[in-house]
Amino acid sequence: MTALLLRDLKLSVRAGGGAMIGVLFFMTVVAVIPFGVGPDLNLLARIGPAILWIGALLASLLGLDRLFQAEREDGSLDLMLMQDTPLVLTVLTKCLAHWIATGLPLVIASPLLSLFMNMEVPAIGATALTLLVGTPAITFIGAAGAAIAVALPRGGLLVSILVLPLAIPVLIFGVSAVYAAVQDPAPFLPPFMILTALTLTFAVIGPVAAAAALRASTD
């Protein structure tokens, strides 16, 4: 599993700089918002957490269609299906590698991009924390979509269509937790705990569904 993790990390870096592309897209989404809503700093601070979460969600979709594509093209997907290691653990390892290469840089970049939205320190910290907890769920959901579309020549759009509806609850509770952290009457823990529960749930469901889809694609 460690060798597979390191291999996928190297491939993610070499395959078009996946991490940098995601961060640049994230930065682009956040940077264009002030041009659309105007120079109202109070408004930017209010909508900042939602914009950062939406940008991170869209940036996380980049590269999901290539999660199993390389293995499909070079034939190593068949070896993954025949090896002694359970396929679910292999998929879980690939999801972890994908998140480290593409999701973690978004979390690291979020405090800097929060300054563009005139967000206060509590909101910046809450946004980074919720992204750290919530973005793995998007990867786990995307693994199932990528496994379904792995046999299709142009499955990138299909992956986005499959992932976005399932990722809406993650977006809702991620943004709700950030707003609860900066608004005194609203408690922070309930939406944050629900966000954590969603990530843990998809950490189980996603790899299992992806493994089943990969086996079905080779039949």
C-alpha positions, -999 to +999 in steps of 0.1 A: +000+000+000+029+024+008+045+017-026+012+023-043+007+055-024+041+068-034+037+057-070+004+076-073+018+107-057+046+107-082+022+102-111+000+130-099+029+154-098+041+143-133+007+142-150+003+178-159+010+191-124-024+182-110-018+200-076-008+233-093-037+232-118-062+227-089-047+256-069-046+279-100-082+271-107-091+277-071-073+310-072-090+320-104-125+313-090-118+333-059-101+362-078-129+368-102-157+371-076-148+406-064-151+418-100-186+404-101-200+416-067-181+449-065-157+464-039-181+460-010-157+445+016-185+436+041-203+417+013-171+399+003-165+389+040-200+375+043-199+354+011-162+345+014-166+311+031-192+300+005-171+312-024-140+293-010-160+261-006-175+263-040-141+270-055-126+241-036-154+218-047-150+227-084-112+224-082-115+190-065-134+177-096-103+183-118-084+151-124-110+128-108-116+112-142-079+102-143-080+084-110-081+050-126-075+059-163-037+053-162-042+018-148-069+011-175-046+022-203-014+003-193-033-028-182-023-026-145-060-024-136-063-061-144-034-068-120-051-048-093-082-070-097-062-102-095-038-093-067-042-107-032-047-073-016-084-065-013-094-041-041-112-019-016-079-012+002-062-004-031-089+020-041-087+036-006-050+041-010-054+057-045-080+080-030-057+091-003-029+097-028-052+117-050-064+139-020-028+145-008-018+156-044-049+177-052-070+183-021-044+191+005-029+219-016-063+236-017-065+234+021-031+250+024-039+277-001-073+286+014-059+309+042-041+331+016-072+332-007-093+341+023-075+374+026-088+382-009-123+380+005-116+402+035-124+374+059-115+376+096-092+353+114-119+330+129-135+326+095-101+318+079-093+292+105-128+276+103-127+275+065-093+258+064-105+233+091-137+224+073-119+220+040-094+197+057-122+175+070-146+179+040-126+177+009-116+140+014-153+132+011-154+147-024-124+124-034-142+093-021-174+102-039-153+110-071-137+076-069-170+059-074-178+082-103-143+077-119-147+039-116-181+040-134-166+062-162-133+045-165-143+025-195-157+055-213-136+075-238-148+108-225-159+102-189-148+135-174-181+152-178-200+121-165-178+120-134-187+157-127-224+150-132-223+120-109-202+137-081-218+171-079-253+161-066-237+138-039-212+165-029-240+191-021-245+179+015-207+182+021-208+218+007-239+227+028-225+215+061-190+228+054-203+263+047-227+261+077-199+251+100-178+281+089-207+305+094-215+290+128-179+296+139-182+334+132-218+339+144-223+337+181-258+323+183-251+294+160-231+264+175-201+252+155-199+216+165-232+202+151-226+210+114-189+202+118-196+168+133-221+161+105-194+171+080-170+147+097-197+119+097-202+125+060-165+121+052-163+089+073-194+075+056-181+082+021-147+068+031-165+035+035-191+037+007-169+053-019-141+027-021-166-001-019-187+013-047-156+021-068-143-015-063-176-029-074-177-006-105-142-015-115-150-052-113-181-047-134-162-027-160-139-056-167-166-082-170 
